[in-house]
Amino acid sequence: MNKISTYFRENKSLFRMIFLLAWPAVVEQALQTIVQYIDTAMVGRINANASAAVGLSVTMTWVVNSALIAIGIGVLSCIAEAIGAGKPEKAREFGIQALYFVVIMGIGMGIIMVGISPFLPKWLGADQKIHTDASLYFGIICAPMLFRASSMILGAVMRGAGDTKSPMIANLFMNLTNVIFNFFLIYESRTVNLGSFSFYLPSAGLGVTGAAIATAISYVVGGIFMLIVYYRNPSLSPKGHPLHFQKKLAGKCLHIGIPIALERISACLGQVVFTSLVTRLGTLALATHSIAITAEQAFYIPGYGMQAAAATMAGNALGEGDKKKLTHVTGIITAIAVILMTVSGALLFSFPGFMMSIFTKDPQVIAGGITVLKIVAVSEPLFAILIILEGIFNGLGDTKAPFFFSIFTMWGVRIIGTCFCILVLHGGLEMVWICMVADNVTRCLLLGTRFLKGSWKKKFSTL
């Protein structure tokens, strides 16, 4: 016990920094999850077809977000490194490049995604009954892509500078906006009873389309908020500075971000194929799968919150040229994440039925979800290690090897394994989720091996 007390005392400042960076990121992850929970729960009250329509678009939404997240990570890594090296003006210049990425990607991707929305359900092999709702939902939430790009990329800029509170607040505003508009757009006009008090609530009754409009409006709110925060930040604000596009700086961001983008797009396209394979099991299985995926997201919150701290601190350590600090930080953050996600995994294993019942009242969907959630719950500790190592490599800008690992595990383990289970063994959703867990466990082992071998140390030798 004395040794533990001494260890905490000696590393007090490090624990404090991790806490200051991580807690807003954890809250932000929780708020992002709540956005999806609210849509899924409210739409789930309509019927299983509505749940399947929204769930079908979730996977493709990951594809869209992956490119924005990747560029954000590239900028975060560069800004964190510049700040760690004591070069604040260089950090500001990287922030200005982020504005170009927001405009180019926001407009370009918005046009493309809205354009493919009418064809998406058919490409994914969805039941004809949900085509219209799924197309409308995806098209509407992709229309304000410029604002989504602003929220995600500029949020990464602020995290790179050590400000994890502003993205958290942005997500709080997005949640409030989403909840309020969901109430008025999804359901029909109705009388609401609150104890002895009742009142008539006029509503649009738009169903899935209403949920999409509410989500789109929340993206607009989040994007505008993050732009204002960025513009007002004294160390990063472009106010009074030339808004020059600098090919070398943008190129460095892209050098880090492109492998992440390719990795995430490949993984997300794998998710699209994965979801299309699940559709072969029927609409009930797709609804169960989609709701279970949403339900488990809450239990990843501690890990992804810690990942933000890991990426920022890894970038700072790289800028400082301190290998020992990086190793020390990695060990502490990984241990904290494993403890937290072991607890969350135990909770998920113990209460899967309750989690499913939040989003649907269909007993068949709940029964199927209980089984698959228990399967994934046992892998939470290893998934925690995977999440933190991803953050460390992203913060270092060492993104090529993780890209190849992801392709191998997604396509070589998850997709091929799922094809074999469904098409050859004629298995059900449980076997599909075992393949999903095998993907994550394999990638964790590959990233862990790479970190322990120390190939990342080459990044320090090039400084």
C-alpha positions in Angstrom: 0.0 0.0 0.0 2.9 2.3 0.8 4.4 1.7 -2.6 1.2 2.5 -4.3 0.8 5.7 -2.3 4.4 6.7 -3.1 3.8 6.0 -6.8 0.8 8.2 -6.9 2.6 10.9 -5.0 5.6 10.8 -7.4 3.3 11.0 -10.5 0.8 13.4 -9.1 1.3 16.0 -11.8 1.0 13.3 -14.6 -2.2 11.9 -13.1 -3.6 15.5 -12.9 -2.8 16.2 -16.5 -4.4 12.9 -17.6 -7.5 13.7 -15.6 -7.7 17.3 -17.0 -7.5 16.0 -20.6 -9.6 12.9 -20.1 -12.7 13.9 -18.1 -14.1 16.4 -20.7 -13.3 13.8 -23.4 -15.1 11.1 -21.5 -18.1 13.4 -21.0 -18.0 14.3 -24.7 -18.0 10.6 -25.7 -21.0 10.1 -23.4 -22.8 13.0 -25.1 -22.0 11.7 -28.6 -23.4 8.3 -27.5 -26.5 9.9 -26.1 -27.2 11.5 -29.5 -27.3 8.1 -31.1 -29.2 6.6 -28.1 -31.9 9.2 -28.3 -32.5 8.7 -32.0 -32.5 4.9 -31.7 -34.7 4.9 -28.6 -37.3 7.4 -30.0 -37.4 5.7 -33.4 -37.5 2.3 -31.8 -40.8 3.3 -30.3 -42.3 3.4 -33.8 -41.5 -0.2 -35.0 -38.7 -2.6 -36.0 -38.6 -1.3 -39.6 -37.9 2.2 -38.4 -35.1 0.9 -36.2 -33.6 -1.0 -39.1 -33.8 2.1 -41.4 -31.9 4.2 -38.9 -29.5 1.3 -38.1 -28.7 0.8 -41.8 -27.4 4.3 -42.1 -25.3 4.1 -38.9 -22.6 2.1 -40.6 -22.3 4.4 -43.6 -22.2 7.3 -41.2 -19.1 5.8 -39.7 -17.6 5.9 -43.2 -18.4 9.6 -43.5 -17.1 10.4 -40.1 -13.9 8.4 -40.6 -12.4 10.8 -43.1 -13.2 13.8 -40.9 -11.8 12.1 -37.8 -8.7 11.1 -39.6 -7.8 14.6 -40.8 -8.6 15.9 -37.3 -6.2 13.4 -35.8 -3.5 14.5 -38.3 -4.0 18.1 -37.3 -4.2 17.2 -33.6 -0.9 15.3 -33.8 0.9 18.2 -35.5 -0.5 20.8 -33.1 0.3 18.7 -30.0 3.9 18.2 -31.2 4.4 21.9 -32.0 3.1 22.9 -28.5 5.4 20.2 -26.9 8.3 21.6 -28.8 7.5 25.2 -27.6 6.4 26.5 -31.0 3.0 28.2 -30.5 3.1 30.0 -33.9 3.6 26.8 -35.7 0.6 25.4 -33.9 -1.5 28.4 -35.0 -0.4 27.8 -38.6 -1.5 24.1 -38.4 -4.9 25.3 -37.1 -5.3 27.6 -40.2 -4.7 24.6 -42.4 -7.5 22.9 -40.6 -9.9 25.6 -41.8 -9.1 24.6 -45.4 -9.8 21.0 -44.6 -13.1 21.9 -43.1 -14.3 23.8 -46.2 -13.0 21.4 -48.8 -14.1 18.2 -47.1 -17.4 19.6 -45.7 -18.6 20.7 -49.1 -17.2 17.9 -51.2 -18.3 15.1 -49.0 -21.7 16.6 -48.4 -22.4 16.7 -52.2 -21.2 13.1 -52.6 -23.1 11.6 -49.7 -26.4 13.3 -50.5 -26.0 12.2 -54.1 -25.7 8.5 -53.1 -28.4 8.5 -50.4 -31.2 7.3 -52.8 -29.2 4.2 -53.8 -27.6 3.3 -50.4 -30.4 0.9 -49.1 -30.4 -1.1 -52.3 -26.6 -1.4 -52.3 -26.7 -2.7 -48.7 -29.3 -5.3 -49.6 -32.0 -3.9 -47.3 -35.6 -4.9 -47.3 -37.6 -2.9 -49.8 -39.9 -1.8 -47.0 -37.2 0.4 -45.4 -35.7 1.9 -48.5 -37.5 5.2 -48.4 -36.9 5.9 -44.7 -33.3 4.8 -44.8 -32.5 7.0 -47.9 -34.2 10.1 -46.4 -32.5 9.6 -43.0 -29.0 9.4 -44.5 -29.5 12.2 -47.0 -30.8 14.6 -44.5 -28.1 14.0 -41.8 -25.4 14.4 -44.6 -26.8 17.7 -46.0 -25.1 19.9 -43.3 -21.7 18.2 -43.8 -19.8 21.5 -43.7 -21.0 22.0 -40.1 -20.2 18.4 -39.2 -16.7 18.9 -40.6 -16.3 22.1 -38.5 -17.4 20.3 -35.3 -15.1 17.3 -35.8 -12.0 18.8 -37.3 -11.9 22.0 -35.2 -12.7 19.9 -32.1 -9.5 17.9 -32.8 -7.6 21.2 -33.2 -8.7 22.3 -29.7 -7.8 18.9 -28.2 -4.4 19.1 -29.8 -4.0 22.4 -27.9 -5.1 20.7 -24.7 -8.6 22.2 -24.7 -10.9 19.2 -24.3 -13.7 21.1 -22.6 -14.9 23.1 -25.7 -15.7 19.9 -27.8 -17.5 18.6 -24.7 -19.7 21.7 -24.5 -20.3 21.6 -28.2 -21.7 18.1 -27.8 -23.8 19.2 -24.9 -25.5 21.8 -27.1 -25.9 19.3 -29.9 -27.6 16.9 -27.5 -30.0 19.5 -26.2 -30.9 20.6 -29.7 -31.4 17.0 -30.8 -33.7 16.1 -27.9 -35.8 19.2 -28.3 -36.4 18.8 -32.0 -36.9 15.0 -31.7 -39.8 15.7 -29.4 -41.5 17.9 -31.9 -40.6 16.2 -35.2 -40.8 12.4 -34.6 -44.2 11.8 -33.1 -47.8 12.8 -33.9 -49.5 15.6 -31.9 -50.5 14.3 -28.5 -51.7 15.0 -25.0 -48.9 14.7 -22.5 -49.7 13.8 -18.9 -47.4 14.9 -16.1 -49.0 13.8 -12.9 -52.3 15.7 -12.5 -51.2 18.2 -15.1 -51.8 17.6 -18.8 -51.3 19.6 -21.9 -51.5 19.3 -25.7 -48.2 19.0 -27.5 -48.4 19.9 -31.2 -45.9 17.8 -33.3 -45.0 17.2 -36.9 -45.3 13.4 -36.8 -42.4 12.9 -39.3 -41.1 9.6 -37.8 -37.6 8.6 -39.1 -37.4 11.8 -41.2 -38.1 13.9 -38.1 -35.2 12.2 -36.3 -33.0 12.9 -39.2 -33.9 16.6 -39.3 -33.3 17.0 -35.6 -29.8 15.4 -35.9 -29.0 17.6 -38.9 -29.9 20.7 -36.9 -27.7 19.5 -34.0 -24.8 19.3 -36.4 -25.3 22.9 -37.5 -25.3 24.0 -33.9 -22.2 22.0 -33.0 -20.3 23.3 -36.1 -21.0 26.9 -35.5 -20.1 26.6 -31.8 -16.7 25.1 -32.5 -15.9 27.7 -35.2 -16.6 30.4 -32.6 -14.5 28.7 -30.0 -11.6 28.3 -32.4 -11.8 31.9 -33.5 -11.8 33.2 -29.9 -8.9 31.0 -28.7 -6.0 33.3 -28.0 -3.2 30.8 -28.9 -4.8 29.4 -32.1 -7.2 32.1 -33.4 -6.5 33.2 -37.1 -7.7 36.7 -36.3 -5.2 39.2 -37.5 -3.0 36.5 -39.1 -2.8 35.7 -42.8 -4.9 32.7 -43.9 -2.3 31.2 -46.1 -2.6 27.7 -47.3 0.8 26.2 -46.6 1.5 23.1 -48.7 4.2 21.7 -46.4 2.1 22.0 -43.2 -1.0 20.7 -44.8 1.1 17.9 -46.3 2.3 16.9 -42.9 -1.2 16.7 -41.6 -2.2 14.6 -44.6 0.8 12.4 -44.2 -0.5 11.4 -40.8 -4.2 11.6 -41.5 -4.4 9.7 -44.9 -3.3 6.3 -43.5 -5.9 6.9 -40.7 -8.5 7.8 -43.2 -7.8 4.8 -45.4 -7.7 2.6 -42.3 -11.1 3.9 -41.1 -12.7 4.0 -44.5 -11.5 0.4 -45.1 -12.8 -0.6 -41.7 -16.1 1.2 -42.2 -16.6 -0.2 -45.7 -15.9 -3.5 -44.0 -18.7 -2.6 -41.6 -20.9 -1.9 -44.6 -20.2 -5.3 -46.0 -20.6 -6.7 -42.5 -24.0 -5.1 -42.2 -25.0 -6.3 -45.6 -24.2 -9.8 -44.5 -26.3 -9.4 -41.4 -29.2 -8.3 -43.6 -29.2 -11.8 -45.0 -30.4 -13.0 -41.6 -33.5 -10.9 -42.0 -35.0 -7.6 -40.8 -35.4 -8.9 -37.2 -31.7 -9.8 -37.0 -30.7 -6.4 -38.6 -32.8 -4.6 -36.0 -31.3 -6.6 -33.2 -27.8 -6.1 -34.5 -28.3 -2.3 -35.0 -29.7 -1.8 -31.5 -27.1 -4.0 -29.8 -24.3 -2.0 -31.6 -25.9 1.2 -30.2 -26.3 -0.2 -26.7 -22.7 -1.3 -26.4 -21.3 2.1 -27.4 -21.9 3.5 -23.9 -19.5 1.0 -22.5 -16.6 2.2 -24.7 -16.9 5.7 -23.4 -14.1 5.5 -20.8 -11.7 4.1 -23.3 -12.3 6.6 -26.0 -12.2 9.4 -23.5 -8.8 8.2 -22.3 -7.7 7.9 -26.0 -8.0 11.6 -26.5 -5.7 12.2 -23.5 -3.3 9.6 -24.8 -3.1 11.1 -28.3 -2.5 14.6 -27.0 0.2 13.6 -24.4 1.9 11.3 -27.0 2.2 14.3 -29.3 3.5 16.5 -26.5 6.1 13.9 -25.6 7.2 13.6 -29.2 7.6 17.4 -29.4 9.7 17.3 -26.2 11.8 14.4 -27.5 11.1 12.4 -24.3 10.8 8.7 -24.9 10.7 7.8 -21.3 7.7 10.1 -20.7 5.9 8.5 -23.6 6.4 5.0 -22.2 5.4 6.1 -18.7 2.2 7.9 -20.0 1.2 4.9 -22.1 1.5 2.5 -19.2 -0.6 4.7 -16.8 -3.3 5.5 -19.3 -3.6 1.9 -20.5 -3.9 0.7 -16.9 -6.6 3.2 -16.1 -8.6 2.4 -19.3 -8.4 -1.4 -18.7 -9.7 -0.9 -15.1 -12.6 1.3 -16.3 -13.6 -0.9 -19.2 -13.4 -4.1 -17.2 -15.9 -2.5 -14.8 -18.1 -1.4 -17.8 -17.8 -4.8 -19.4 -19.0 -6.5 -16.2 -22.0 -4.1 -16.1 -22.8 -4.9 -19.7 -22.6 -8.6 -19.1 -24.8 -8.3 -16.1 -27.5 -6.1 -17.5 -27.8 -6.7 -21.3 -31.6 -7.0 -21.2 -32.0 -3.6 -19.5 -29.7 -2.0 -22.2 -31.7 -3.5 -25.0 -35.1 -2.5 -23.4 -34.0 1.2 -23.5 -34.3 1.1 -27.3 -37.0 -1.4 -28.1 -40.0 -3.2 -26.5 -39.8 -6.1 -29.1 -39.2 -9.3 -27.0 -37.5 -11.1 -29.8 -35.1 -8.2 -30.4 -34.3 -8.0 -26.7 -33.7 -11.7 -26.4 -31.3 -11.7 -29.4 -29.5 -8.6 -28.0 -28.9 -10.2 -24.6 -26.8 -13.0 -26.1 -24.6 -10.9 -28.4 -24.0 -8.2 -25.7 -22.7 -10.9 -23.4 -20.4 -12.1 -26.1 -18.8 -8.6 -26.6 -18.7 -7.8 -22.9 -16.0 -10.3 -22.2 -13.6 -8.6 -24.6 -13.8 -5.1 -23.1 -10.4 -5.2 -21.3 -8.5 -6.1 -24.5 -10.6 -3.5 -26.4 -9.4 -0.9 -23.9 -5.8 -1.7 -24.7 -6.6 -1.4 -28.4 -8.2 2.0 -28.0 -5.3 3.5 -26.0 -2.7 2.1 -28.4 -4.6 3.6 -31.3 -4.5 7.0 -29.5 -0.7 6.7 -28.8 0.2 5.8 -32.4 -2.1 8.6 -33.7 -0.5 11.1 -31.4 2.9 10.1 -32.6 1.9 10.3 -36.2 2.8 6.6 -36.6 -0.2 5.6 -38.6 0.9 3.3 -41.5 1.3 0.0 -39.7 -2.0 0.4 -37.8 -3.6 1.0 -41.2 -2.4 -2.4 -42.5 -3.3 -4.1 -39.2 -6.8 -2.8 -39.5 -7.3 -3.9 -43.1 -6.0 -7.4 -42.2 -8.2 -7.9 -39.2 -11.4 -6.3 -40.7 -11.3 -8.2 -44.0 -9.2 -11.2 -43.1 -10.8 -12.0 -39.7 -14.2 -10.3 -39.5 -15.5 -10.3 -43.1 -14.1 -13.7 -44.2 -15.1 -15.2 -40.9 -18.6 -13.8 -41.1 -19.0 -15.1 -44.7 -17.9 -18.5 -43.6 -20.3 -18.5 -40.6 -23.3 -17.3 -42.6 -22.9 -18.8 -46.0 -21.2 -22.1 -45.1 -22.2 -22.9 -41.5 -25.6 -21.1 -41.8 -25.0 -19.6 -38.4 -26.9 -16.8 -36.7 -26.2 -13.4 -35.2 -24.2 -14.9 -32.3 -21.5 -16.3 -34.6 -21.4 -13.0 -36.5 -20.6 -11.2 -33.2 -17.9 -13.7 -32.3 -16.2 -12.8 -35.6 -16.5 -9.1 -34.7 -14.8 -9.7 -31.3 -12.1 -11.8 -33.0 -11.3 -8.8 -35.2 -10.8 -6.5 -32.2 -8.8 -9.0 -30.2 -6.4 -9.7 -33.1 -5.8 -6.0 -33.8 -5.1 -5.5 -30.1 -2.4 -8.2 -30.1 -0.8 -6.8 -33.3 -0.7 -3.2 -32.0 0.6 -4.4 -28.6 3.4 -6.3 -30.3 4.4 -3.3 -32.4 4.5 -1.0 -29.4 6.5 -3.4 -27.3 9.0 -3.9 -30.1 9.6 -0.1 -29.9 9.5 0.7 -33.7 7.8 4.0 -32.7 11.1 5.2 -31.3 12.3 6.1 -34.9 9.9 9.0 -34.7 12.1 10.6 -32.0 15.3 10.0 -33.9 14.1 12.1 -36.8 13.4 15.2 -34.7 
